[in-house]
């Protein structure tokens, strides 16, 4: 991507298309949160602090099932473990920035900023740290505030939505829509399939612990298959 | 109804914990390299945990008291097929929602 545009503007251009996915997802979170009994302030604070759609839906789902708080947090954070991987992937590119800047970088680590930044950094190896940071925060500019804004929109319209719409099922459908396109390799599919089978077999475990345990088993299966493919 | 104390505990713990996960490498590890096995496992978290979370919700939805519900099964199937074929998140959500309401309508 050779371009005369500044890295910040390139970042904005890379981040903008994600609004198409993020806006309805944010609205949906706001709606589901109101259905679960949260008010708009609670929904907004959650979106601002967590900035993690899937984990927020997970937490909400388990809270409505009256699962103990510790398990709710543990399950939602397990969903978010991938953020640690993104953080690791960004470290070689942005790790030499000052601590305050790295704090800001960390706050903005989400699927979309990670995905477009890492590919831009690989395409532009000559970029200085400053240019890389400009691109990264450029990508974050349309993404982060809109997640919060659209959560608010959802919370405002949420109260107007009747229960016959069966919005309880919006969460599974959205997760399917997000996860299925991630199944790029056999290892991904094996991890997912293992997660499903284990979770169905482990529903007897108390406090929805089955979700965390099955997730861990699925991760291990995915990682092991990847390792064997690399060896062969 | 969710009680407010658990809700705020979850909001704060999730916010703090998520930040820590985002900060752990870029903030604390700096330029040191990471063990390959760890990165390998982290790559599969989302694809393992999210299906594990939704599988029981699809088969035994809490909204029907855990009874298998044909419209919800149809919705999950439609969302999966469209996401698989098109990789479109929005298309998949619309297909799932459409199948769900079609199912409700067919079942009266």
Interface residues (C-beta under 8 A of the other chain):
Chain A: X20 X21 X24 X36 X37 X38 X42 X45 X46 X48 X49 X50 X51 X52 X54 X55 X56 X58 X59 X61 X63 X64 X65 X69 X72 X73 X75 X76 X77 X78 X79 X80 X81 X82 X83 X84 X85 X86 X87 X88 X90 X91 X92 X94 X95 X96 X99 X102 X103 X105 X106 X107 X109 X166 X168 X169 X170 X171 X172 X173 X174 X175 X176 X177 X178 X179 X180 X181 X182 X183 X187 X188 X191 X192 X193 X194 X195 X196 X198 X199 X200 X203 X210 X211 X212 X214 X215 X216 X217 X218 X219 X220 X221 X222 X223 X226 X227
Chain B: X1 X2 X6 X7 X8 X9 X10 X11 X12 X13 X14 X15 X16 X17 X18 X19 X21 X22 X23 X24 X25 X26 X27 X29 X30 X31 X34 X37 X39 X40 X41 X42 X43 X44 X45 X46 X47 X48 X49 X50 X51 X52 X53 X54 X55 X56 X57 X58 X59 X60 X61 X62 X63 X71 X72 X75 X76 X79 X80 X83 X84 X87 X88 X89 X90 X92 X93 X96 X97 X100 X104
